[in-house]
Amino acid sequence: MSALDKYEARVDAVDSLLCVGLDSDIARLPSEFNAVEFPQLAFNRRIIDQTASYASAFKFNMAFYEATGAAGWQQLQDSLDYLRRHHPGALTISDAKRGDIGNSNAAYARAIFDELAFDAVTLNPYLGRDALQPFLDYKDKACIILCRTSNAGSGELQNLPVSGRPLWQTVAETVVDTWNAHGNCMLVAGATFPEEMAAIRAIAGDITLLVPGIGAQGGDISAVLDAGLNSRGKGLIINASRSLIFAEDPAAAAKSTRDEINRRRS
């Protein structure tokens, strides 16, 4: 089963487009986890247990695990193993934003797809197709290309005109027209720019979009669904991180977000 097929099946199984972002910043974990030997793992297990019923995907922000060294890498692996044992249908995303020359990316691809066995990874397109080819060659994995990101300063480069159109549009067209030869590409389209998301959807057809920016960044769910749903009423991986995992009741927050998405979706 390809990563895309896995995601589609999970969407149907739990009736959800929600992705839970495990941005498990060691400095922000509740105090109760400070006393345990592996705090990120314990925290992630708690969040997975409370939110998996409402989530189609989990996105691991690699920075927060790499920042704690070898222990962080081990806790990332153990968290993935726990998720796969208990909820094998959930899509796993490595939010790594990798982008380097080909031989370096070949090593990154082995680390993310072979060693950690993620289903999908976020990638930076700036170095071009030949640099990303080691990832693209994994036909059953998903390559999620940064296109129009949710951060406030993203337009500094992404809005630069290229042949009369913004750079993000050129990225979307390039991915759709040439990089998606194996049908394993997705695009990142931030919730904070719904008009651009609508333009990306028009370019991308039914390609799935990873959507950061709801919750703490203030993106509007209704605007996202109006702009981003594909012809099958799917095609979105709507991520929420801090607003869910650091909520007083993560289960209630995840259910509420899932239900809000579904009310508008239906």
DOTOR-320725 format. One record per residue: residue in three letters; x negated, y negated, z of N, C-alpha, C in turn. Coordinates in pm, 1 decimal. Each point is the difference from the previous one (the first is absolute). Example, Ala and Ser with C-alpha at 12.3 -4.5 7.8 and 13.67 -1.06 7.14 Angstrom:
BEGIN
code|n_c1|n_c2|n_c3|ca_c1|ca_c2|ca_c3|c_c1|c_c2|c_c3
ALA|-1319.0|569.0|780.0|89.0|-119.0|0.0|-90.0|-120.0|0.0
SER|35.0|-105.0|-72.0|-82.0|-119.0|6.0|77.0|-109.0|73.0
***
This chain:
BEGIN
code|n_c1|n_c2|n_c3|ca_c1|ca_c2|ca_c3|c_c1|c_c2|c_c3
MET|-84.4|119.1|0.0|84.4|-119.1|0.0|-88.0|-124.2|0.0
SER|27.2|-92.8|-90.8|-76.3|-124.2|-4.5|40.9|-89.8|116.3
ALA|-81.8|-100.8|26.1|31.2|-94.9|106.8|132.3|-70.4|-27.1
LEU|25.0|-36.1|-125.8|125.0|-67.2|-33.2|119.3|92.2|22.6
ASP|-11.4|126.2|-41.3|108.3|95.8|22.9|23.9|19.5|150.0
LYS|-108.3|5.4|75.1|11.2|16.0|144.7|74.9|-117.6|60.6
TYR|-33.2|-121.1|-44.1|66.9|-118.4|54.3|148.1|-0.7|-36.0
GLU|30.7|29.7|-124.2|140.5|0.7|-43.0|80.7|101.3|81.1
ALA|-57.9|116.5|23.9|69.4|102.0|77.8|21.2|-45.9|144.1
ARG|-99.0|-66.3|56.0|11.3|-48.4|137.2|104.5|-110.6|11.5
VAL|6.2|-89.1|-97.9|101.9|-104.6|-0.7|138.7|61.9|9.1
ASP|23.2|103.4|-79.4|130.0|66.5|1.4|24.3|74.2|131.5
ALA|-104.7|60.3|54.3|16.5|82.8|119.9|37.4|-82.4|122.6
VAL|-60.5|-119.1|14.0|27.1|-81.6|119.4|77.5|-127.1|-32.9
ASP|40.5|-14.5|-127.1|77.6|-115.8|-44.6|-68.2|-130.0|42.8
SER|-124.6|-15.3|-42.8|-78.0|-115.2|47.1|-105.8|-40.9|-101.3
LEU|-19.7|-131.6|-11.6|-111.2|-57.1|-75.8|-105.6|-58.0|94.0
LEU|14.0|25.3|129.4|-87.3|-61.9|99.7|-133.3|71.5|11.3
CYS|-105.7|-78.1|5.2|-135.3|47.7|28.8|-44.7|-59.6|132.2
VAL|-47.7|82.1|89.7|-50.9|-46.5|129.6|-151.1|-20.3|-12.0
GLY|-44.4|-121.0|25.1|-142.4|-31.4|-7.9|-69.1|21.8|132.5
LEU|-88.8|97.5|4.5|-72.4|30.6|124.0|-126.1|-86.7|9.8
ASP|24.2|-129.4|23.0|-108.8|-96.7|21.3|-37.9|2.8|147.5
SER|-58.4|109.6|40.4|-19.5|27.6|142.2|-126.5|-68.6|52.4
ASP|9.5|-130.5|10.1|-109.9|-84.1|48.2|-26.1|32.2|146.8
ILE|-120.2|47.2|28.5|-33.1|43.9|135.4|22.1|-111.2|102.2
ALA|-17.7|-125.8|-42.6|14.9|-113.1|91.7|144.9|-31.7|31.6
ARG|93.5|54.5|-79.0|141.2|-31.6|20.3|80.3|116.7|55.8
LEU|-63.9|112.9|23.5|74.8|114.0|51.5|50.7|-28.8|141.0
PRO|117.9|47.2|33.5|51.8|-18.3|135.8|-98.4|53.8|104.0
SER|-1.2|-61.3|116.7|-98.8|31.0|103.2|1.8|146.0|41.7
GLU|114.2|65.7|-13.3|9.8|140.1|42.4|-93.4|90.9|-79.2
PHE|-43.3|-45.4|-118.3|-87.3|82.6|-82.7|-148.5|-23.6|29.8
ASN|-30.7|-100.0|80.0|-140.0|-29.5|29.6|-68.1|109.9|80.1
ALA|77.5|75.2|74.3|-58.3|99.6|89.9|-21.2|134.9|-66.6
VAL|50.3|20.2|-121.5|-13.0|129.5|-64.7|-126.9|4.3|-84.3
GLU|-47.6|120.0|-26.8|-127.4|14.2|-70.6|8.7|-45.7|-145.1
PHE|113.1|26.7|-65.8|16.7|-35.2|-141.4|125.1|-87.5|-14.2
PRO|-12.8|-129.5|28.4|118.2|-86.7|7.6|73.2|-17.3|-132.8
GLN|-73.0|-11.6|-111.8|67.9|-17.8|-128.7|79.8|124.2|-38.0
LEU|-54.2|116.1|26.3|71.2|124.4|-28.7|125.7|10.6|85.0
ALA|-13.2|-26.9|129.0|116.5|9.4|89.0|107.6|-98.9|-41.9
PHE|-41.7|-120.8|-35.0|95.4|-101.4|-44.6|67.1|42.0|-129.9
ASN|-78.6|48.3|-95.8|56.9|41.1|-128.2|98.5|115.0|15.6
ARG|-33.8|95.5|85.3|92.2|111.6|22.5|133.0|-50.9|54.1
ARG|-6.9|-95.1|89.7|123.6|-57.0|55.6|81.4|-68.3|-110.1
ILE|-65.9|-80.1|-83.7|71.9|-72.0|-105.0|57.2|97.9|-102.6
ILE|-78.2|98.9|-38.2|48.5|100.3|-96.0|122.2|71.7|55.3
ASP|-7.8|43.0|124.8|112.3|71.3|60.8|127.0|-86.0|2.5
GLN|-16.8|-129.3|23.2|116.6|-86.2|16.3|56.4|-51.8|-132.4
THR|-81.0|-5.6|-104.4|44.2|-67.0|-122.9|15.5|91.1|-121.1
ALA|-51.8|120.8|4.4|-5.5|83.9|-119.9|137.9|31.2|-57.0
SER|101.3|6.9|84.3|134.7|30.0|-48.4|52.7|-108.5|-93.2
TYR|-60.2|-119.0|7.1|50.1|-113.2|-77.6|-98.9|-44.2|-108.6
ALA|-108.7|73.0|-16.9|-108.1|-45.5|-88.0|-24.9|96.8|-114.1
SER|-20.9|-55.0|-117.9|-37.6|81.2|-116.3|-150.8|7.4|-16.1
ALA|-72.8|-93.0|64.1|-145.7|-5.0|-16.6|-64.2|-59.1|124.3
PHE|-129.1|31.3|17.2|-82.3|-62.1|103.3|-125.6|-53.2|-65.9
LYS|-32.9|-124.5|31.3|-118.1|-65.0|-58.3|-101.2|-27.3|110.9
PHE|-118.6|55.4|-15.2|-106.7|-17.0|98.2|-94.0|-110.9|-47.9
ASN|-9.1|-107.2|75.4|-94.2|-107.4|-32.2|-138.9|43.2|45.0
MET|-85.1|30.7|-96.8|-129.9|60.2|29.9|-87.4|-88.3|88.3
ALA|17.7|-130.8|-8.6|-87.0|-92.0|73.2|3.1|26.5|150.2
PHE|116.9|29.2|53.2|12.4|13.4|145.1|-60.8|130.0|51.9
TYR|-20.6|96.2|-87.1|-65.2|125.0|39.0|-150.5|-8.4|-23.9
GLU|-38.9|-57.7|-111.2|-142.1|-17.1|-28.2|-65.9|-91.3|103.1
ALA|75.7|-95.2|54.0|-55.5|-95.9|96.2|-42.7|64.4|130.7
THR|51.7|118.8|30.3|-37.5|66.5|124.7|-99.2|114.2|-22.7
GLY|-60.9|2.7|-119.1|-108.7|93.4|-26.1|45.4|143.8|-15.9
ALA|-87.9|91.9|39.0|26.8|142.6|-19.4|127.3|44.2|71.5
ALA|25.2|-55.9|116.7|121.1|36.7|74.3|124.6|-42.5|-76.5
GLY|-5.4|-114.0|-65.1|113.5|-47.3|-78.1|26.5|88.4|-119.9
TRP|-106.3|39.1|-69.3|15.1|89.6|-115.2|62.7|132.6|43.5
GLN|-45.1|54.2|114.0|54.5|126.6|49.0|147.0|-15.1|38.0
GLN|33.9|-112.4|62.7|139.0|-21.7|38.4|89.7|-20.4|-122.6
LEU|-54.9|-59.0|-105.1|72.9|-10.0|-125.8|28.9|139.1|-55.1
GLN|-102.5|84.5|-6.6|18.7|135.9|-50.4|99.3|76.7|86.1
ASP|-12.7|-10.8|130.2|90.3|73.0|89.2|143.4|-51.9|-10.3
SER|15.4|-129.5|-21.6|133.7|-57.7|-18.1|64.3|52.5|-127.8
LEU|-79.6|5.9|-106.7|49.8|55.7|-125.9|39.7|146.6|16.7
ASP|-83.3|75.8|67.0|30.8|141.8|23.1|129.9|15.3|78.3
TYR|16.7|-83.7|101.1|122.9|4.8|81.5|121.9|-32.0|-86.4
LEU|-10.3|-103.7|-81.3|110.9|-38.6|-86.4|33.6|111.1|-98.5
ARG|-101.9|60.3|-59.2|24.6|105.5|-99.1|60.4|124.6|64.1
ARG|-39.5|31.6|123.4|56.1|117.1|68.1|148.3|-19.2|30.1
HIS|35.0|-118.0|46.6|135.7|-22.2|49.9|94.4|-59.3|-104.1
HIS|-55.7|-72.2|-98.6|83.7|-64.3|-101.6|-71.0|8.6|-134.8
PRO|-13.8|120.3|-53.1|-80.0|19.2|-120.8|56.6|-69.4|-123.3
GLY|126.8|-36.1|1.9|58.8|-64.6|-116.7|-30.2|-147.5|-12.2
ALA|-50.0|-63.3|106.1|-25.6|-143.9|-3.2|-123.6|-31.2|-84.3
LEU|10.9|-101.8|-84.1|-112.9|-44.8|-81.1|-104.1|-65.6|90.5
THR|-127.1|30.8|-23.8|-108.4|-61.7|77.9|-80.3|-93.1|-89.8
ILE|-16.9|-124.5|45.0|-68.5|-102.6|-78.0|-122.2|-48.4|75.7
SER|-114.7|2.1|-66.7|-121.7|-60.5|53.0|-4.5|-144.4|-48.2
ASP|20.3|-93.1|92.3|-8.0|-142.1|-36.1|-145.6|-42.2|11.7
ALA|-74.8|31.1|-105.0|-144.7|-20.6|0.3|-43.3|-112.9|-92.0
LYS|83.1|-31.9|-100.2|-30.0|-104.6|-98.3|-138.8|18.2|-59.4
ARG|-32.0|122.8|-36.2|-132.5|29.8|-53.0|-17.2|-58.0|-140.0
GLY|-119.9|-44.6|-29.0|-32.7|-50.9|-132.2|-149.6|-20.2|-11.0
ASP|-66.4|90.3|-69.5|-145.5|-4.8|-10.3|-37.3|59.4|-135.1
ILE|-128.7|2.7|-31.5|-41.3|60.3|-125.5|28.0|150.2|3.1
GLY|1.0|62.1|-116.7|51.6|135.0|-14.8|-59.0|104.3|92.0
ASN|-134.1|3.9|13.5|-57.5|106.8|81.8|34.3|-18.8|148.0
SER|11.1|-126.4|43.7|42.5|-24.2|138.5|145.6|39.2|18.5
ASN|82.9|-35.4|-97.2|141.4|36.2|10.9|21.8|150.5|-9.3
ALA|-88.0|70.4|-70.2|9.4|145.8|-3.2|-16.1|56.3|140.8
ALA|-92.2|-57.4|76.2|-19.2|44.2|138.3|118.2|-40.5|86.9
TYR|50.1|-121.7|-18.2|118.5|-42.9|74.8|119.5|90.4|-30.6
ALA|15.9|37.1|-128.0|112.2|85.4|-38.5|-9.8|136.3|67.6
ARG|-120.9|55.2|6.2|-17.1|129.0|67.7|34.6|-12.5|148.6
ALA|-43.6|-109.7|60.6|27.7|-19.9|142.5|149.0|-9.7|27.5
ILE|70.9|-76.5|-82.2|140.8|-28.3|26.6|91.5|112.9|-46.8
PHE|-27.7|54.4|-117.9|88.7|101.2|-56.6|-38.3|142.8|36.7
ASP|-130.0|28.4|10.5|-43.2|136.9|30.4|-20.5|21.7|150.0
GLU|-77.8|-85.7|63.9|-30.1|20.9|141.6|119.8|-32.0|89.9
LEU|58.2|-117.9|-18.2|113.8|-39.6|82.6|133.4|47.6|-56.8
ALA|1.4|32.3|-128.3|118.4|57.0|-67.1|120.6|-93.8|1.3
PHE|-24.4|-130.3|-13.3|110.4|-94.1|-16.2|71.1|26.8|-132.2
ASP|128.7|-36.9|-5.1|76.5|9.8|-123.9|-23.3|-119.6|-91.1
ALA|-33.9|-114.8|57.4|-7.7|-123.1|-77.3|-102.5|-94.0|62.8
VAL|-45.9|-97.0|-80.8|-98.0|-97.1|47.5|25.4|-133.3|-67.6
THR|-23.8|-109.7|73.4|5.8|-132.4|-60.5|-136.2|-33.3|-60.7
LEU|2.5|-64.1|-117.9|-122.0|-24.6|-76.5|-4.2|-143.4|-51.6
ASN|-119.7|-55.6|-3.8|-23.6|-134.3|-51.8|-39.0|8.7|-146.8
PRO|71.7|-67.6|-90.0|-26.2|15.4|-143.6|-111.7|-86.5|-54.3
TYR|-64.9|-79.6|83.2|-88.3|-105.9|-48.3|-116.9|51.5|-83.5
LEU|-46.3|121.4|27.0|-114.1|53.8|-74.8|40.1|73.9|-127.2
GLY|129.0|12.9|-25.3|44.0|59.0|-125.1|21.9|149.9|5.6
ARG|48.1|53.7|-114.2|43.1|138.8|-4.9|-113.5|98.1|23.8
ASP|-117.7|-25.4|-56.6|-106.9|99.2|13.7|-37.8|20.5|146.0
ALA|10.8|-105.2|79.9|-30.1|12.9|142.1|106.0|83.4|72.3
LEU|125.7|-15.2|-41.2|108.3|72.3|67.0|24.1|138.9|-57.2
GLN|-68.4|33.9|-109.2|26.2|127.6|-66.5|-13.7|121.4|91.9
PRO|-97.8|2.2|93.0|-7.8|116.6|89.8|128.4|23.7|80.2
PHE|69.3|-107.4|36.9|128.5|15.4|67.9|108.9|40.3|-98.7
LEU|3.4|-66.3|-115.2|104.3|27.1|-99.1|-2.7|144.0|-47.4
ASP|-118.2|63.1|3.4|-14.2|137.3|-47.2|68.6|102.5|90.3
TYR|33.9|-38.9|122.1|76.3|89.1|88.1|147.6|-10.7|-40.1
LYS|42.8|84.5|-92.5|130.9|-14.9|-62.2|115.7|17.9|97.4
ASP|-21.6|77.6|107.1|108.9|25.1|94.2|2.3|-99.3|115.1
LYS|-94.7|-93.4|2.3|-5.1|-101.7|103.8|50.4|-133.4|-56.2
ALA|37.7|-92.3|88.5|50.4|-129.9|-42.8|-105.2|-108.2|20.5
CYS|-20.5|-80.0|-104.2|-92.6|-113.4|3.7|83.9|-127.4|3.3
ILE|-3.7|-69.6|112.8|86.2|-116.4|21.3|-84.7|-125.6|-21.6
ILE|19.0|-65.0|-114.2|-86.5|-109.4|-43.3|50.9|-133.1|54.7
LEU|-89.7|-76.1|63.0|37.0|-133.6|46.6|38.6|-86.2|-118.7
CYS|117.3|-64.9|9.5|48.0|-83.2|-110.0|34.0|-139.8|51.1
ARG|108.5|-12.3|75.6|38.0|-129.1|60.6|14.8|24.5|148.8
THR|-102.6|-34.4|75.3|-3.3|36.3|141.6|76.7|-101.9|83.9
SER|27.7|37.0|124.8|93.8|-75.7|83.6|-64.2|-113.9|77.3
ASN|-132.9|-5.4|7.2|-65.0|-101.5|83.0|13.4|-138.7|-60.3
ALA|-1.7|-101.5|87.2|26.5|-137.5|-43.0|-100.8|-50.3|-103.3
GLY|-126.2|41.4|10.7|-102.8|-49.4|-90.4|-18.5|80.2|-126.8
SER|89.1|96.2|-24.9|-20.0|91.2|-112.7|1.8|-70.3|-135.1
GLY|73.8|-110.3|-8.7|10.5|-69.0|-127.6|-126.8|-68.5|-45.3
GLU|-96.7|-14.4|90.2|-125.9|-67.4|-35.4|-63.4|62.9|-123.7
LEU|2.8|131.6|-9.1|-49.3|69.9|-118.6|113.5|64.4|-79.4
GLN|97.3|56.1|68.0|102.7|77.1|-69.0|88.6|-84.9|-90.9
ASN|8.7|-130.6|28.0|80.3|-88.7|-84.5|-80.6|-68.7|-110.3
LEU|-128.9|26.0|-7.1|-80.2|-63.5|-104.7|51.9|40.4|-137.8
PRO|10.9|-96.3|-93.3|53.0|33.4|-132.9|-99.2|79.7|-83.8
VAL|49.6|103.8|-62.5|-77.5|80.5|-93.9|83.1|12.0|-127.3
SER|-46.0|-65.2|-106.7|76.2|-1.4|-126.1|143.6|-45.6|21.4
GLY|14.9|-102.4|84.2|131.0|-60.7|19.1|89.3|66.6|101.0
ARG|-49.3|102.9|69.3|81.7|64.5|102.3|-87.0|25.1|122.9
PRO|62.9|12.2|117.3|-79.8|17.1|122.6|-73.6|132.7|0.5
LEU|-112.2|1.7|70.8|-84.2|119.4|5.0|77.1|121.4|49.8
TRP|88.1|-19.0|100.9|74.7|115.5|51.5|84.5|64.5|-109.8
GLN|50.6|-79.9|-92.5|78.5|55.7|-110.0|-88.6|81.4|-93.7
THR|-120.6|-49.3|-24.6|-94.7|74.9|-82.1|-34.8|133.4|65.1
VAL|-17.8|-1.2|132.9|-27.4|125.1|71.1|115.5|97.0|-17.9
ALA|122.7|-45.7|20.8|116.2|87.2|-14.0|8.1|58.4|-140.7
GLU|-19.3|-84.0|-99.9|8.4|47.6|-138.8|-111.0|99.9|-31.1
THR|-119.4|-25.9|50.9|-112.4|89.5|-25.5|22.3|136.9|63.2
VAL|47.6|1.4|123.8|27.6|126.8|66.9|106.0|78.0|-76.3
VAL|107.8|-66.0|-35.2|110.7|67.7|-68.6|-42.5|50.2|-138.2
ASP|-73.1|-84.3|-73.4|-30.3|31.4|-140.4|-116.7|96.5|-18.3
THR|-99.2|-4.1|91.8|-120.1|79.6|-24.0|-45.3|85.6|117.2
TRP|10.3|-46.4|123.1|-56.0|73.6|112.7|89.3|113.3|46.4
ASN|129.1|-5.6|-32.0|95.8|97.3|52.2|16.4|119.8|-93.4
ALA|-107.9|41.2|-62.3|6.6|110.3|-97.5|51.0|129.5|62.0
HIS|-29.4|22.3|129.0|43.8|122.9|67.1|130.5|-19.3|77.2
GLY|59.3|-117.9|-9.4|123.7|-25.1|73.5|-18.6|-1.1|150.0
ASN|-120.4|-34.1|46.1|-28.7|4.4|143.8|-33.2|-137.0|58.8
CYS|35.3|-107.1|-71.5|-25.9|-134.6|50.3|124.7|-60.3|63.2
MET|-22.2|-77.8|103.4|100.0|-86.2|61.0|-60.3|-139.5|7.5
LEU|79.7|-98.7|41.5|-46.6|-137.3|11.3|37.4|-56.3|136.2
VAL|-83.8|-90.5|51.2|32.5|-73.3|121.9|67.0|-130.9|-39.2
ALA|118.3|-23.5|56.1|73.8|-123.9|-24.3|54.4|-49.3|133.4
GLY|-50.9|-111.5|47.5|32.7|-47.2|133.6|142.6|-50.7|13.9
ALA|60.2|28.9|115.0|136.5|-43.7|28.8|11.3|-151.2|7.4
THR|-109.6|-69.2|22.9|1.9|-144.8|16.3|10.3|-75.2|-132.4
PHE|-5.2|72.1|-112.2|9.9|-63.2|-131.4|103.2|75.6|-85.5
PRO|129.7|-8.5|35.5|100.1|80.7|-69.8|16.5|-34.1|-147.9
GLU|-20.3|-124.3|-38.7|13.7|-33.9|-141.8|-106.8|70.8|-82.6
GLU|-122.1|1.3|52.0|-107.0|71.9|-68.6|26.2|150.4|-0.3
MET|57.7|50.6|109.9|34.3|142.7|4.5|99.7|34.5|-109.5
ALA|98.1|-85.1|-21.3|97.4|24.9|-106.0|-67.7|4.5|-136.6
ALA|-97.8|-87.9|-20.6|-73.2|0.9|-127.0|-83.4|126.6|-13.5
ILE|-59.4|45.3|110.3|-77.5|124.6|-1.9|91.0|117.9|-31.4
ARG|118.0|3.0|60.8|93.8|108.4|-28.6|37.7|0.6|-148.0
ALA|19.5|-116.8|-59.6|35.3|-6.7|-141.8|-111.9|56.5|-86.9
ILE|-124.5|-22.3|42.1|-115.5|51.9|-73.8|-16.9|149.1|24.0
ALA|18.4|42.0|123.9|-39.3|134.5|43.7|104.8|106.7|-26.6
GLY|119.8|-37.1|-38.3|103.5|101.1|-15.5|29.8|67.1|132.6
ASP|-2.4|132.4|4.1|35.5|73.4|122.2|-119.0|30.4|90.5
ILE|-118.4|-52.6|-31.8|-117.6|24.4|84.0|27.6|-43.4|144.2
THR|-45.9|80.5|94.3|21.5|-29.1|141.9|-89.6|-114.1|47.4
LEU|57.6|-87.4|82.7|-71.7|-113.7|56.7|-16.0|19.4|150.4
LEU|-121.9|-21.1|48.7|-24.1|-8.7|143.8|20.3|-144.9|40.8
VAL|87.2|-21.3|98.8|41.4|-135.1|36.8|-40.1|-30.6|144.9
PRO|-112.2|-68.6|19.1|-32.4|-52.2|132.5|67.7|-135.3|18.9
GLY|7.8|-44.1|124.4|41.5|-138.3|22.0|134.4|-21.4|65.4
ILE|78.1|107.0|29.2|119.2|-21.5|82.0|-44.4|3.9|146.1
GLY|89.4|-31.6|89.9|-36.5|4.7|142.0|-83.3|-120.0|39.1
ALA|-121.5|23.5|47.0|-83.8|-106.7|55.5|-31.8|-108.7|-102.3
GLN|-6.8|34.5|-130.1|-33.1|-99.6|-101.3|122.5|-74.1|-53.0
GLY|119.9|42.8|38.9|119.0|-77.8|-28.7|69.2|25.5|-131.7
GLY|-38.3|104.4|-74.5|67.1|30.3|-125.6|145.2|41.4|22.5
ASP|87.0|-37.7|-93.5|143.8|25.5|12.4|37.1|130.7|-68.8
ILE|63.7|89.6|74.0|32.1|132.0|-53.7|98.3|-9.7|-116.1
SER|102.0|-83.3|13.2|97.4|-12.5|-108.5|-66.4|-48.1|-128.1
ALA|-88.1|-97.8|11.7|-69.3|-51.8|-117.9|-88.0|107.2|-62.8
VAL|-63.9|80.9|83.3|-84.1|109.0|-49.8|82.6|99.9|-79.6
LEU|113.5|40.4|53.2|82.4|99.3|-68.0|59.8|-55.2|-129.1
ASP|42.4|-126.1|3.1|51.9|-61.8|-121.7|-106.0|-3.2|-109.2
ALA|-123.4|-26.6|39.8|-107.0|-16.5|-97.6|-64.9|131.2|-41.1
GLY|-4.7|97.2|91.7|-91.5|111.1|-19.8|56.2|137.6|-25.5
LEU|126.7|25.3|29.3|53.1|134.4|-23.5|-9.6|36.1|-148.1
ASN|-31.7|126.9|-26.3|-7.3|42.6|-139.5|136.1|49.7|-47.5
SER|4.2|56.4|-119.5|127.6|38.3|-59.7|68.8|113.1|74.9
ARG|-74.6|71.3|86.1|57.3|109.6|77.2|32.4|-40.4|143.7
GLY|-9.2|-129.9|28.3|26.4|-47.0|135.2|-107.7|37.5|98.4
LYS|-119.3|27.5|-50.2|-114.7|36.8|83.6|-118.5|-87.1|-43.4
GLY|-118.0|60.9|-7.9|-116.5|-69.0|-53.7|-66.4|-99.3|92.0
LEU|33.0|3.2|129.2|-61.0|-89.7|97.2|-49.3|79.1|120.6
ILE|-118.9|-35.0|46.7|-52.5|47.3|127.7|-12.2|-125.6|86.0
ILE|98.3|-24.0|84.6|8.4|-126.3|74.3|-68.4|17.6|135.0
ASN|-114.1|-62.0|14.8|-82.9|21.0|118.7|30.9|-102.0|109.9
ALA|5.0|50.6|121.9|2.4|-84.8|119.3|-99.7|58.7|98.5
SER|-81.9|-84.4|57.3|-105.8|48.3|89.2|19.4|-53.7|140.9
ARG|-51.0|-119.8|25.3|1.9|-54.3|136.3|140.2|-10.5|57.8
SER|97.7|-36.8|-83.2|136.5|-18.0|50.2|61.8|130.4|47.9
LEU|-55.6|113.3|-44.8|49.8|130.9|43.1|-85.4|59.8|110.4
ILE|-129.8|10.8|-26.1|-83.3|79.5|90.5|-23.0|-67.8|134.1
PHE|8.4|-133.9|3.8|-17.0|-70.6|127.2|132.8|-48.0|57.1
ALA|110.0|49.1|-55.9|131.5|-31.6|55.0|18.6|68.9|134.6
GLU|87.3|-54.9|82.6|27.8|62.0|129.2|56.8|140.3|-17.8
ASP|80.9|17.8|-105.6|58.9|129.7|-32.0|-25.3|27.5|-148.2
PRO|-111.9|63.4|-34.9|-31.9|23.0|-141.6|106.8|78.4|-74.5
ALA|62.0|98.0|65.6|103.5|78.5|-66.4|117.5|-88.1|-39.6
ALA|44.3|-83.6|92.1|112.2|-89.0|-29.3|-36.9|-100.9|-108.2
ALA|-123.1|-49.6|3.8|-43.4|-96.1|-101.6|-6.4|64.1|-137.6
ALA|-50.1|122.6|-7.5|-7.8|70.1|-128.1|139.1|31.4|-52.9
LYS|88.5|47.2|86.9|136.7|31.0|-42.7|70.9|-125.5|-48.2
SER|-17.1|-108.6|72.2|65.2|-124.6|-38.0|-49.6|-48.8|-135.6
THR|-130.5|9.6|-23.1|-55.9|-44.1|-128.1|46.5|91.3|-112.5
ARG|-4.2|131.5|22.5|48.9|94.6|-100.7|145.7|-27.0|-33.6
ASP|82.5|-22.2|103.7|142.9|-21.4|-22.3|26.6|-131.8|-71.8
GLU|-77.3|-102.6|32.8|16.6|-128.3|-68.7|-33.4|14.1|-149.3
ILE|-107.0|72.0|-30.5|-34.8|27.1|-140.0|112.9|73.8|-68.8
ASN|54.6|101.9|64.2|102.8|81.8|-63.2|131.9|-73.2|-18.5
ARG|34.7|-90.1|92.3|123.5|-76.9|-18.0|-5.5|-83.1|-126.9
ARG|-114.4|-63.6|-20.4|-14.5|-81.2|-121.2|-16.2|88.5|-122.6
ARG|-69.2|110.0|15.5|-26.1|90.4|-111.8|127.4|62.0|-53.7
SER|96.7|23.5|87.2|124.4|66.2|-41.1|102.7|-99.7|-52.1
***
